[in-house]
Each structure stands twice: as structure tokens, then as C-alpha cells.
Amino acid sequence: MTKPIITRFAPSPTGYLHIGGARTALFNWLYARKHNGKFLLRIEDTDRARHNENAVKAIIDGLNWFGLDWDGTPVSQYENAPRHREVAEQLLAAGKAYRCWLSGDELTAARDAAKQAGKRFESPWRNADPTSHPDAPFAIRLKAPQIGITKVEDVIQGAVEFSADALDDMVLLRSDGNPTYMLAVVVDDFDMGVTHVIRGDDHLVNAARQQQLYETLDWPLPVFAHMPLIHGPDGAKLSKRHGALGIETYRDMGYLPESLRNYLLRLGWSHGDDEIISTEQAIEWFDIKAINKAPSRLDLDKLNHLNSHYINQMNSDDFLQAAQGFLPKDQQPLPPEISERLQRGTEFVQSRCKTLKDFPTAAGFLLATRPLEITGKAAKPLKREGAQDMLGHVIETLEPISDWQTVILDKALADLAERLGVGFGQIGPPCRAALTAGMPSPGLGELLYALGREESLNRLKDQLN
């Protein structure tokens, strides 16, 4: 039987869920789901000095919002420390690791000396006579190969070779008894049955060191797949100066999880010329072998385009529920009459939103309360000669209408223009100014319908001198 595929996402809880980490999680999740395998979540919290429980919550909340579910409960790497120590002690007992008493200053001096000599750094304790061992705290180092190469067979990068000169004897257990990240990752991945390690290519050197440990322990290697990192629009590695980095920032900017998943999926992976890819299609099509070697650039214009598409695919009730969260707190909850207007005008508002954060502006003409404050350029149509008379004609035309529907309203106004012998350009501008105060709005019939009969007539009457 084929061994079930198990992937994992293993973030460090020192901050928010980075957008690059979200893509890593997505690729691992897709690969596991495609093969009916398992996607595991491990919090790499061995660095207790930088550990932040709020960051753990932010990561879990971010993944939940992003729509990625994991199998089982999240694993704490810190809680596995006894098992990590056990493996280090086993290697020490087997002569595959050794005790090292180099202090901080001594270690720095030894590294500097090796560098100046152009040699591989090696602790003088590697082959020291056991009778010379002091009775003091010590670190445990792996006895890494001193010659030859370590070849990492990577699904994305191909075969990558590392000389033994570039890989010194890594520390497995610190002198305070705490396991290092490099040891913990290998032990946890083995114990969790991880078959595929899919992560950023900034871990490629780590893969070489970890492979040495796998081979020393005689454990089967996982499949390595190291993908290029995401770069900013300027081609430089993504950093704080590029703006939004945490997934919660994109959420707060009004992006939908579906559009962000689609966008990140296309950053470094493709399926022909397909741009809009549903989650179901992504699971069916995704393959780590199709991940590009070249870094991808963040492009918010493309993300906005995708987000606009997914917003327009939303059910109107779902859209309004999600969008109203972006209104100022003093506007929530909305009065019933404004909620009714929004229900009628949703189609127009929804089509004008690239992000949910656009909602307050796109729906401004529906959210406004009387009397509207109409100033500056927006007031000009109301000050033109004949504008007041035209508003009066419009009110007289609309007041008898009880079946307040777009088609009926448009026809009534067209008939009015024909009856008065004027172009619609003399009717539309003063009406629109009175009804919206210059805010973006749909066609006049749609606008009147969305506002409703009472609100429309009252707004028009408000502007009569």
C-alpha cells in the first residue's frame, strides 16, 4: 500500500501570520487534500524568550479565516522537548554525537580562527579524550561528515549539493538542556509521520543539516520541496516597507479569504492560463512539481481584480453582512429603513466594491441621512437656471406613482422630458444632486428605486427653496 501523504505547517509564534506563511500553509493544505492525506499544524515554540500566546492565537485565527482546516489538534513543539532530549542522548550514547564545552567567547574565537584559516569550524571537543572532560554543563553536537557532500533532492529546486566544509557540527542540545530548532524539527516531523516538507527556500540550507540528522538516525527522508519566497513589487524580498504583510491586515483591508487563496495560489504556481481557480479546482489540479523556481512579485492590482470577482459572486445577503462590518462603529447597527435601502441597492453597491472596505463609499448615497449636506461641485446642478422648476416637475411626476419600480420610474421621467421638450440632461443632474449630494450612484431609475418612494420624494423636496 502507498504510504499516506502527511504535510505540515509549522510557524513560529513570534508575530502575525505572514502572507508568505499563509501561502506555505495553503500549498501544504492543498497537497494533503488532493491526495486524501493529512495536513497537520505544529507551533514551533521552543524559543520561550520570544514566545507569544497572542501570536499563537493570531496564527490560528488567521488560518481559520483563510479557510484552512487541519487534522487533529495543533502540536506544541515545546511540549515535545523530553522526546527531543531523548534522541540527543541516544545519539550521544551511540557515539554519533559528542559533548562540547565551548563557552560563548571560546566559540566565537574558534569560529573566527576557522574562518581566517579557510577551514571548516570544528569543536576541539569532538575527539577529546573522555578523561579530559570537565564536570560542567555542556552542549551536545552532531558528528557531521567531515568530507564529501550532502545532496538534497528537492522537488522544486532539483538536486542541490552542500560541501561538508559548509556544514559544521550543529548543536542538538544546548548547555541548559534545551533542544535546538534543528533537532526538534527532525524529531517532530519523524514522529508525526510527515512525508512531505513544503516550505520557503530560505530553509534549503536547513534541509541539508536536517538531512544529515535523518541519515545519522537512519530515519527515512521526507520529500523536500523548497519554494521561492514572495517578493515585493520592486523585486526585493518582501518586507515591512512593502506594506501589508500579515494575513489579518488583508482581512482588515476588506479582502475575502477566497480571493486571497486564489491569488496566493497563483503566486508561484499555475494551471495553464486559468486565473479564477475555485478551491475545488485547486485541490484537483495542484502539484508541487508545478511550482516555479523563480520568485513571484506581490501585485495588489491583480489581487483587487480577483477580490472584485469574488465579491460579485457573493449572495447579496452574505455580502451585506460581511460589508457592514466595515462601517464606522457609530453607524452600527443600521436603522431598519437604511437596511431596506441597502437590500434594494445591493446589486449596484456590490459591483462597485473591489474590497469590502469600499462599501461605506459605494453605499454612501444609501447610508446618508436627511437633510443631505450638498456643497461645492455637487451643488452646482441645483444652482443652474431652471433647476428648481425642474425639481418641482419631477416631484409632481413621481408623487402619483405607487408601484415604485425601476422600469416604471425611468419611463415616467422619460415621458416628462418629452412632455417638457427638454433633454434628459436637464432632468438628471439636479435630481441626482438632490438625491445623492454627488456621491456615486446608479442610473436615476435604479437610484430612486433603491432609496424608496418616501426617501426619494423627501430628498427632492428638501432641495426646493
VEXMIZA-30767 format. One record per residue (C-alpha): residue in three letters; x, y, z. Coordinates in pm, 1 decimal, always signed. Layout:
BEGIN
- ALA,X,Y,Z $
...
END
This chain:
BEGIN
- MET,+0.0,+0.0,+0.0 $
- THR,+110.8,+355.5,-71.3 $
- LYS,+209.5,+546.5,+239.8 $
- PRO,-49.0,+820.2,+315.7 $
- ILE,+73.5,+1171.5,+246.1 $
- ILE,+115.6,+1392.9,+551.9 $
- THR,+213.5,+1758.9,+528.2 $
- ARG,+252.1,+2015.8,+799.6 $
- PHE,+259.9,+2390.2,+857.8 $
- ALA,+497.7,+2485.0,+1137.2 $
- PRO,+500.1,+2859.9,+1215.9 $
- SER,+691.9,+3025.6,+1499.2 $
- PRO,+459.4,+3217.1,+1734.7 $
- THR,+659.6,+3539.8,+1742.4 $
- GLY,+420.7,+3761.9,+1544.1 $
- TYR,+134.9,+3762.6,+1296.3 $
- LEU,+71.4,+3505.7,+1025.2 $
- HIS,+289.2,+3637.5,+742.5 $
- ILE,+145.7,+3640.5,+390.7 $
- GLY,+431.3,+3412.9,+282.7 $
- GLY,+347.3,+3174.7,+564.7 $
- ALA,-15.2,+3174.9,+455.8 $
- ARG,+92.6,+3064.9,+106.5 $
- THR,+312.1,+2790.8,+256.5 $
- ALA,+17.0,+2668.7,+462.3 $
- LEU,-206.8,+2679.6,+154.6 $
- PHE,+31.1,+2471.0,-58.3 $
- ASN,+69.3,+2212.4,+218.7 $
- TRP,-307.3,+2201.8,+272.4 $
- LEU,-380.7,+2162.5,-98.6 $
- TYR,-128.2,+1883.5,-144.3 $
- ALA,-265.0,+1688.3,+152.3 $
- ARG,-626.3,+1735.9,+48.6 $
- LYS,-550.6,+1640.2,-312.7 $
- HIS,-409.7,+1305.9,-200.0 $
- ASN,-663.7,+1244.1,+78.0 $
- GLY,-380.8,+1276.4,+325.7 $
- LYS,-340.1,+1476.4,+644.9 $
- PHE,-248.2,+1840.8,+698.5 $
- LEU,-101.9,+1899.1,+1044.2 $
- LEU,-37.5,+2218.6,+1239.3 $
- ARG,+266.0,+2246.4,+1465.9 $
- ILE,+355.4,+2557.4,+1663.0 $
- GLU,+734.1,+2580.3,+1678.5 $
- ASP,+750.9,+2740.8,+2020.4 $
- THR,+1086.5,+2620.4,+2151.7 $
- ASP,+1217.2,+2979.2,+2174.4 $
- ARG,+1045.7,+3067.4,+2501.6 $
- ALA,+1205.7,+3411.6,+2521.8 $
- ARG,+1019.7,+3517.4,+2205.9 $
- HIS,+709.8,+3305.1,+2263.0 $
- ASN,+385.0,+3499.2,+2243.9 $
- GLU,+47.9,+3340.0,+2319.1 $
- ASN,-127.0,+3624.8,+2135.5 $
- ALA,+76.7,+3531.7,+1829.8 $
- VAL,-39.0,+3169.9,+1860.0 $
- LYS,-398.4,+3292.5,+1867.1 $
- ALA,-333.0,+3522.3,+1569.6 $
- ILE,-193.4,+3230.5,+1366.9 $
- ILE,-487.9,+3003.8,+1447.2 $
- ASP,-743.0,+3280.0,+1386.8 $
- GLY,-567.6,+3368.8,+1060.5 $
- LEU,-574.8,+3011.6,+933.5 $
- ASN,-941.2,+2977.3,+1028.8 $
- TRP,-1030.7,+3299.4,+844.3 $
- PHE,-820.0,+3187.6,+547.8 $
- GLY,-1029.4,+2871.5,+527.7 $
- LEU,-761.4,+2612.9,+602.8 $
- ASP,-855.8,+2334.3,+840.5 $
- TRP,-601.4,+2098.7,+992.1 $
- ASP,-625.2,+1740.9,+1112.4 $
- GLY,-607.3,+1672.8,+1483.2 $
- THR,-506.7,+1931.5,+1740.4 $
- PRO,-217.4,+2176.5,+1698.5 $
- VAL,+110.6,+2033.3,+1826.7 $
- SER,+333.2,+2235.4,+2059.7 $
- GLN,+697.2,+2172.1,+1981.1 $
- TYR,+796.1,+2291.7,+2328.6 $
- GLU,+588.3,+2017.9,+2489.6 $
- ASN,+786.0,+1757.8,+2293.8 $
- ALA,+1116.6,+1867.1,+2450.0 $
- PRO,+1160.3,+1546.2,+2656.3 $
- ARG,+1142.5,+1339.9,+2336.8 $
- HIS,+1395.9,+1569.2,+2166.8 $
- ARG,+1636.6,+1526.3,+2457.7 $
- GLU,+1588.6,+1151.5,+2443.4 $
- VAL,+1700.8,+1140.2,+2078.7 $
- ALA,+2003.2,+1360.0,+2150.2 $
- GLU,+2105.4,+1130.0,+2434.8 $
- GLN,+2062.8,+825.2,+2209.6 $
- LEU,+2299.1,+978.9,+1951.7 $
- LEU,+2547.1,+1062.9,+2224.7 $
- ALA,+2538.3,+706.8,+2360.4 $
- ALA,+2588.5,+567.7,+2008.9 $
- GLY,+2895.9,+785.4,+1950.8 $
- LYS,+2719.5,+982.4,+1676.9 $
- ALA,+2718.0,+1299.5,+1880.6 $
- TYR,+2954.4,+1447.8,+2137.1 $
- ARG,+2969.6,+1676.2,+2437.3 $
- CYS,+3101.7,+2027.8,+2376.0 $
- TRP,+3213.4,+2268.2,+2648.7 $
- LEU,+3293.7,+2569.0,+2429.8 $
- SER,+3169.5,+2883.7,+2600.6 $
- GLY,+3029.8,+3180.7,+2410.7 $
- ASP,+3360.6,+3366.1,+2382.3 $
- GLU,+3554.6,+3048.4,+2309.4 $
- LEU,+3304.8,+2951.5,+2040.0 $
- THR,+3331.0,+3291.5,+1872.8 $
- ALA,+3710.1,+3279.3,+1878.2 $
- ALA,+3716.2,+2924.3,+1736.3 $
- ARG,+3476.0,+3018.7,+1454.9 $
- ASP,+3679.6,+3328.8,+1368.9 $
- ALA,+4000.4,+3128.0,+1363.2 $
- ALA,+3848.5,+2864.7,+1133.4 $
- LYS,+3718.4,+3134.7,+901.8 $
- GLN,+4056.5,+3307.3,+880.0 $
- ALA,+4222.2,+2973.1,+808.4 $
- GLY,+3962.3,+2893.0,+541.1 $
- LYS,+3867.8,+2574.8,+721.8 $
- ARG,+3550.8,+2413.5,+843.8 $
- PHE,+3475.6,+2504.9,+1203.5 $
- GLU,+3511.5,+2206.9,+1432.8 $
- SER,+3490.4,+2193.6,+1808.2 $
- PRO,+3811.8,+2076.5,+1979.9 $
- TRP,+3589.4,+1855.6,+2194.4 $
- ARG,+3482.7,+1635.7,+1900.7 $
- ASN,+3760.7,+1381.2,+1954.8 $
- ALA,+3879.7,+1485.4,+2300.1 $
- ASP,+3990.6,+1221.0,+2548.9 $
- PRO,+3695.3,+1148.1,+2781.4 $
- THR,+3930.0,+1179.4,+3078.3 $
- SER,+3969.5,+1548.3,+2990.7 $
- HIS,+3600.4,+1618.1,+3012.5 $
- PRO,+3523.5,+1880.3,+3280.5 $
- ASP,+3241.8,+1845.5,+3530.6 $
- ALA,+3037.9,+2133.4,+3389.7 $
- PRO,+2729.6,+2197.2,+3172.2 $
- PHE,+2781.3,+2100.1,+2807.9 $
- ALA,+2608.5,+2117.6,+2474.0 $
- ILE,+2558.1,+1812.3,+2254.1 $
- ARG,+2671.2,+1841.5,+1891.8 $
- LEU,+2608.7,+1611.4,+1598.6 $
- LYS,+2916.0,+1442.6,+1448.3 $
- ALA,+2854.4,+1563.0,+1094.3 $
- PRO,+3054.7,+1421.0,+799.0 $
- GLN,+3392.7,+1592.4,+768.4 $
- ILE,+3435.9,+1527.2,+398.2 $
- GLY,+3214.4,+1478.2,+94.3 $
- ILE,+2884.2,+1639.8,+7.6 $
- THR,+2526.1,+1632.1,+124.8 $
- LYS,+2292.1,+1620.6,-172.4 $
- VAL,+1937.5,+1739.7,-113.5 $
- GLU,+1697.5,+1605.2,-374.8 $
- ASP,+1439.1,+1880.9,-393.7 $
- VAL,+1118.2,+1852.2,-594.8 $
- ILE,+1127.0,+2221.2,-689.9 $
- GLN,+1497.2,+2313.0,-682.6 $
- GLY,+1633.4,+1985.5,-817.9 $
- ALA,+1948.4,+1828.8,-672.8 $
- VAL,+2128.7,+2079.6,-450.8 $
- GLU,+2472.9,+1990.7,-316.1 $
- PHE,+2634.5,+2117.6,+3.1 $
- SER,+3000.6,+2057.3,+80.5 $
- ALA,+3089.9,+1918.1,+421.4 $
- ASP,+3306.4,+2228.7,+464.3 $
- ALA,+2987.7,+2439.8,+471.2 $
- LEU,+2807.2,+2226.7,+730.8 $
- ASP,+2969.3,+2219.6,+1072.8 $
- ASP,+2868.8,+2007.7,+1371.0 $
- MET,+2533.6,+2156.4,+1463.2 $
- VAL,+2420.8,+2182.6,+1823.2 $
- LEU,+2140.9,+1941.0,+1912.0 $
- LEU,+2106.5,+2017.1,+2281.4 $
- ARG,+2214.3,+2344.7,+2440.5 $
- SER,+2412.2,+2355.5,+2762.8 $
- ASP,+2092.3,+2445.6,+2951.2 $
- GLY,+1938.6,+2117.6,+2833.3 $
- ASN,+1703.4,+2275.2,+2582.5 $
- PRO,+1681.8,+2120.0,+2233.8 $
- THR,+1760.9,+2331.5,+1929.7 $
- TYR,+1519.7,+2406.4,+1647.3 $
- MET,+1715.7,+2182.7,+1408.6 $
- LEU,+1680.7,+1877.6,+1632.6 $
- ALA,+1319.4,+1946.0,+1725.7 $
- VAL,+1205.3,+1982.5,+1363.1 $
- VAL,+1351.4,+1649.4,+1256.3 $
- VAL,+1223.0,+1456.5,+1557.7 $
- ASP,+876.7,+1609.6,+1534.4 $
- ASP,+846.8,+1554.9,+1160.3 $
- PHE,+950.1,+1190.6,+1203.0 $
- ASP,+720.2,+1129.2,+1499.3 $
- MET,+426.9,+1299.1,+1323.2 $
- GLY,+483.7,+1087.1,+1012.2 $
- VAL,+540.0,+1388.6,+786.6 $
- THR,+608.7,+1266.5,+434.0 $
- HIS,+643.9,+1599.9,+252.6 $
- VAL,+816.9,+1913.1,+382.3 $
- ILE,+692.7,+2203.9,+169.5 $
- ARG,+836.0,+2539.6,+275.9 $
- GLY,+1027.1,+2850.1,+164.4 $
- ASP,+1368.2,+2819.0,+1.8 $
- ASP,+1520.9,+3015.0,+289.7 $
- HIS,+1516.1,+2674.3,+463.1 $
- LEU,+1721.3,+2499.8,+194.5 $
- VAL,+2044.4,+2506.4,+397.2 $
- ASN,+1845.4,+2381.2,+697.2 $
- ALA,+1731.9,+2090.0,+480.6 $
- ALA,+2093.2,+1986.9,+427.4 $
- ARG,+2164.8,+1992.8,+800.7 $
- GLN,+1839.7,+1814.2,+879.3 $
- GLN,+1913.6,+1552.0,+615.7 $
- GLN,+2243.5,+1477.3,+790.9 $
- LEU,+2049.9,+1417.4,+1110.8 $
- TYR,+1794.2,+1194.4,+937.3 $
- GLU,+2074.3,+987.6,+787.5 $
- THR,+2260.2,+963.6,+1119.9 $
- LEU,+1942.0,+839.1,+1286.3 $
- ASP,+1875.1,+602.6,+993.9 $
- TRP,+1528.6,+752.5,+951.6 $
- PRO,+1358.6,+778.0,+610.2 $
- LEU,+1386.8,+1119.8,+449.0 $
- PRO,+1072.7,+1320.0,+377.9 $
- VAL,+1023.0,+1466.5,+31.9 $
- PHE,+1166.3,+1819.2,+31.4 $
- ALA,+1004.7,+2096.9,-172.9 $
- HIS,+1150.9,+2443.4,-122.1 $
- MET,+961.5,+2718.5,-299.9 $
- PRO,+1091.6,+3068.4,-379.7 $
- LEU,+986.5,+3345.8,-144.9 $
- ILE,+738.6,+3617.7,-236.7 $
- HIS,+899.2,+3945.5,-342.5 $
- GLY,+759.2,+4296.4,-334.3 $
- PRO,+655.2,+4490.6,-647.2 $
- ASP,+1012.9,+4626.2,-669.7 $
- GLY,+1159.6,+4274.6,-689.9 $
- ALA,+1315.0,+4287.9,-342.6 $
- LYS,+1237.0,+4032.8,-72.3 $
- LEU,+901.5,+4113.0,+87.3 $
- SER,+948.9,+4326.8,+397.3 $
- LYS,+762.1,+4572.4,+618.6 $
- ARG,+831.9,+4859.9,+380.4 $
- HIS,+610.4,+4691.0,+121.4 $
- GLY,+306.3,+4744.5,+344.3 $
- ALA,+57.9,+4471.1,+429.4 $
- LEU,+237.9,+4157.6,+543.3 $
- GLY,+12.5,+3986.2,+795.2 $
- ILE,-291.7,+3796.0,+679.5 $
- GLU,-510.4,+3982.1,+929.6 $
- THR,-411.1,+4306.9,+758.5 $
- TYR,-555.6,+4180.3,+430.7 $
- ARG,-870.3,+4076.7,+614.3 $
- ASP,-898.1,+4425.4,+764.5 $
- MET,-838.3,+4579.9,+420.7 $
- GLY,-1154.3,+4408.0,+300.5 $
- TYR,-1018.5,+4113.3,+106.1 $
- LEU,-1211.1,+3787.6,+100.2 $
- PRO,-1040.0,+3462.7,+201.3 $
- GLU,-1145.0,+3306.1,-131.7 $
- SER,-975.1,+3576.1,-337.0 $
- LEU,-661.1,+3573.5,-122.8 $
- ARG,-637.7,+3194.1,-156.1 $
- ASN,-680.6,+3220.7,-532.8 $
- TYR,-421.3,+3497.7,-551.9 $
- LEU,-158.6,+3326.0,-337.4 $
- LEU,-215.1,+3001.6,-526.1 $
- ARG,-116.5,+3182.2,-847.6 $
- LEU,+196.6,+3329.2,-686.8 $
- GLY,+446.5,+3069.5,-798.6 $
- TRP,+206.4,+2807.0,-935.0 $
- SER,-13.5,+2798.2,-1242.7 $
- HIS,-256.1,+2580.8,-1432.2 $
- GLY,-237.8,+2691.0,-1793.7 $
- ASP,-387.3,+3038.2,-1835.3 $
- ASP,-650.0,+2992.4,-1564.6 $
- GLU,-678.1,+3296.5,-1337.4 $
- ILE,-1001.0,+3226.1,-1148.7 $
- ILE,-949.5,+2894.9,-970.4 $
- SER,-1200.0,+2764.2,-719.3 $
- THR,-1087.9,+2576.7,-409.6 $
- GLU,-1226.9,+2255.4,-555.0 $
- GLN,-1029.3,+2305.6,-877.2 $
- ALA,-715.8,+2394.9,-681.0 $
- ILE,-736.2,+2070.2,-484.4 $
- GLU,-784.4,+1873.6,-804.9 $
- TRP,-507.6,+2044.4,-1005.4 $
- PHE,-238.7,+2132.9,-750.6 $
- ASP,+100.0,+1965.9,-778.6 $
- ILE,+420.3,+2072.0,-605.0 $
- LYS,+615.9,+1977.0,-917.1 $
- ALA,+449.6,+2268.2,-1097.8 $
- ILE,+575.9,+2530.5,-850.1 $
- ASN,+805.2,+2778.0,-1025.0 $
- LYS,+1169.8,+2819.8,-930.1 $
- ALA,+1162.1,+3197.4,-977.6 $
- PRO,+1030.0,+3429.3,-703.0 $
- SER,+687.4,+3584.6,-753.5 $
- ARG,+604.5,+3952.1,-706.8 $
- LEU,+318.3,+4080.9,-496.9 $
- ASP,+74.5,+4274.7,-718.7 $
- LEU,-218.5,+4436.2,-537.9 $
- ASP,-386.1,+4532.8,-867.3 $
- LYS,-423.0,+4164.2,-952.9 $
- LEU,-546.0,+4089.4,-602.1 $
- ASN,-802.5,+4369.9,-630.3 $
- HIS,-923.4,+4228.3,-962.0 $
- LEU,-969.8,+3883.4,-809.3 $
- ASN,-1135.4,+4023.8,-499.6 $
- SER,-1382.6,+4220.4,-710.3 $
- HIS,-1471.4,+3899.3,-893.5 $
- TYR,-1532.8,+3705.6,-572.3 $
- ILE,-1733.4,+3991.1,-418.9 $
- ASN,-1963.4,+3990.5,-719.9 $
- GLN,-2009.8,+3614.8,-682.4 $
- MET,-2139.1,+3654.6,-326.9 $
- ASN,-2501.2,+3610.2,-228.7 $
- SER,-2639.0,+3961.3,-164.1 $
- ASP,-2727.1,+3881.7,+198.7 $
- ASP,-2378.8,+3740.9,+263.8 $
- PHE,-2224.7,+4047.2,+100.3 $
- LEU,-2422.6,+4291.4,+312.6 $
- GLN,-2348.0,+4102.1,+631.7 $
- ALA,-1974.5,+4097.9,+559.6 $
- ALA,-1961.0,+4454.7,+427.7 $
- GLN,-2145.5,+4616.3,+716.9 $
- GLY,-1856.8,+4520.0,+943.1 $
- PHE,-1658.0,+4792.2,+762.8 $
- LEU,-1895.2,+5071.1,+864.3 $
- PRO,-1789.7,+5308.4,+1142.9 $
- LYS,-1894.7,+5184.3,+1483.5 $
- ASP,-2132.4,+5479.5,+1530.1 $
- GLN,-2331.7,+5363.6,+1224.9 $
- GLN,-2388.7,+5014.9,+1360.7 $
- PRO,-2640.5,+4863.4,+1388.0 $
- LEU,-2819.3,+5020.8,+1091.3 $
- PRO,-3176.1,+5151.6,+1129.1 $
- PRO,-3437.5,+4932.2,+954.8 $
- GLU,-3509.7,+5192.4,+684.5 $
- ILE,-3143.2,+5207.9,+580.3 $
- SER,-3115.5,+4828.1,+582.8 $
- GLU,-3414.1,+4818.2,+345.7 $
- ARG,-3244.0,+5066.4,+111.6 $
- LEU,-2928.8,+4855.0,+112.3 $
- GLN,-3127.1,+4545.2,+24.1 $
- ARG,-3273.3,+4724.3,-277.9 $
- GLY,-2944.3,+4880.0,-386.7 $
- THR,-2712.0,+4587.3,-318.7 $
- GLU,-2653.3,+4499.6,-684.1 $
- PHE,-2512.8,+4843.5,-763.7 $
- VAL,-2309.1,+4869.8,-444.7 $
- GLN,-2165.6,+4519.6,-477.4 $
- SER,-2046.8,+4582.5,-833.4 $
- ARG,-1860.3,+4896.1,-721.2 $
- CYS,-1656.6,+4727.6,-446.7 $
- LYS,-1307.2,+4597.9,-514.1 $
- THR,-1275.7,+4528.8,-143.2 $
- LEU,-1527.8,+4524.2,+138.0 $
- LYS,-1360.9,+4838.8,+267.7 $
- ASP,-1504.4,+5020.0,-37.3 $
- PHE,-1855.2,+4955.9,+93.9 $
- PRO,-1906.6,+5275.7,+300.3 $
- THR,-1817.7,+5487.8,-4.7 $
- ALA,-2002.9,+5277.5,-262.3 $
- ALA,-2314.4,+5270.7,-42.3 $
- GLY,-2278.3,+5628.5,+76.5 $
- PHE,-2590.7,+5753.1,-106.4 $
- LEU,-2796.4,+5483.4,+70.7 $
- LEU,-2640.2,+5533.2,+413.0 $
- ALA,-2681.5,+5912.6,+415.0 $
- THR,-2949.7,+6067.6,+634.5 $
- ARG,-3160.5,+6374.0,+566.1 $
- PRO,-3110.0,+6655.3,+516.6 $
- LEU,-2815.8,+6590.1,+285.1 $
- GLU,-2530.5,+6837.8,+302.9 $
- ILE,-2472.9,+6939.6,-58.4 $
- THR,-2177.8,+7171.9,-114.1 $
- GLY,-1911.5,+7264.0,-369.2 $
- LYS,-1916.2,+7097.7,-708.7 $
- ALA,-2200.5,+6865.5,-607.5 $
- ALA,-2433.2,+7164.7,-553.8 $
- LYS,-2376.6,+7327.6,-894.6 $
- PRO,-2660.1,+7142.3,-1078.1 $
- LEU,-2903.5,+7273.8,-817.2 $
- LYS,-2795.5,+7634.5,-875.6 $
- ARG,-2842.0,+7633.8,-1250.9 $
- GLU,-3124.9,+7834.3,-1401.5 $
- GLY,-3445.5,+7634.1,-1409.2 $
- ALA,-3319.4,+7364.3,-1166.6 $
- GLN,-3580.1,+7448.1,-901.5 $
- ASP,-3864.9,+7435.2,-1152.2 $
- MET,-3735.1,+7104.5,-1284.0 $
- LEU,-3729.5,+6952.8,-934.3 $
- GLY,-4090.1,+7063.1,-893.1 $
- HIS,-4190.0,+6893.2,-1220.2 $
- VAL,-4010.6,+6574.4,-1115.1 $
- ILE,-4183.5,+6566.4,-775.8 $
- GLU,-4524.9,+6620.7,-939.9 $
- THR,-4447.4,+6336.2,-1182.5 $
- LEU,-4327.7,+6089.3,-919.6 $
- GLU,-4573.8,+6152.0,-636.0 $
- PRO,-4869.3,+5970.1,-800.3 $
- ILE,-4660.5,+5656.7,-861.6 $
- SER,-4732.4,+5382.7,-609.9 $
- ASP,-4566.6,+5091.0,-794.1 $
- TRP,-4213.5,+5213.1,-725.3 $
- GLN,-4016.6,+5005.0,-976.4 $
- THR,-3708.8,+5095.8,-1181.7 $
- VAL,-3869.7,+5048.7,-1523.6 $
- ILE,-4180.1,+5248.6,-1428.1 $
- LEU,-3972.6,+5532.2,-1279.5 $
- ASP,-3740.7,+5552.6,-1581.5 $
- LYS,-4039.3,+5567.5,-1817.6 $
- ALA,-4211.0,+5839.8,-1611.4 $
- LEU,-3900.3,+6059.3,-1625.0 $
- ALA,-3851.4,+5995.6,-1997.9 $
- ASP,-4215.5,+6093.2,-2057.7 $
- LEU,-4160.3,+6409.0,-1852.7 $
- ALA,-3862.5,+6510.3,-2066.4 $
- GLU,-4066.4,+6452.5,-2383.3 $
- ARG,-4363.9,+6646.5,-2244.5 $
- LEU,-4144.4,+6942.3,-2148.7 $
- GLY,-3945.7,+6920.8,-2472.3 $
- VAL,-3611.0,+6907.8,-2294.5 $
- GLY,-3313.3,+6672.3,-2299.8 $
- PHE,-3269.1,+6432.7,-2011.8 $
- GLY,-2951.7,+6625.8,-1925.6 $
- GLN,-3174.3,+6895.6,-1775.7 $
- ILE,-3357.7,+6648.9,-1551.6 $
- GLY,-3089.8,+6406.9,-1437.0 $
- PRO,-2819.7,+6633.7,-1284.0 $
- PRO,-3038.7,+6835.0,-1041.3 $
- CYS,-3225.8,+6519.4,-938.8 $
- ARG,-2905.6,+6325.3,-882.7 $
- ALA,-2755.0,+6611.9,-682.2 $
- ALA,-3063.2,+6630.8,-459.4 $
- LEU,-3074.5,+6255.5,-411.2 $
- THR,-2703.0,+6178.1,-357.8 $
- ALA,-2514.0,+6501.1,-281.6 $
- GLY,-2265.9,+6399.9,-550.5 $
- MET,-2196.7,+6051.2,-416.5 $
- PRO,-2150.2,+5760.6,-663.2 $
- SER,-2486.4,+5613.9,-764.3 $
- PRO,-2656.1,+5403.6,-1033.7 $
- GLY,-2892.9,+5516.9,-1309.0 $
- LEU,-3170.0,+5751.7,-1197.4 $
- GLY,-3446.8,+5489.7,-1204.7 $
- GLU,-3230.2,+5243.2,-1007.2 $
- LEU,-3134.2,+5521.7,-767.1 $
- LEU,-3497.0,+5615.9,-697.2 $
- TYR,-3591.5,+5250.6,-654.5 $
- ALA,-3304.8,+5184.5,-411.9 $
- LEU,-3385.7,+5487.3,-196.8 $
- GLY,-3754.6,+5403.6,-191.7 $
- ARG,-4054.7,+5626.5,-258.3 $
- GLU,-4070.1,+5820.2,+67.8 $
- GLU,-3696.4,+5885.1,+97.8 $
- SER,-3663.6,+5985.2,-269.1 $
- LEU,-3950.3,+6237.2,-258.2 $
- ASN,-3832.3,+6382.4,+72.8 $
- ARG,-3476.7,+6431.2,-54.4 $
- LEU,-3606.2,+6605.4,-365.2 $
- LYS,-3836.3,+6829.6,-158.7 $
- ASP,-3552.2,+6915.7,+81.1 $
- GLN,-3377.8,+7100.0,-205.5 $
- LEU,-3675.2,+7316.2,-303.7 $
- ASN,-3623.2,+7674.2,-191.0 $
END
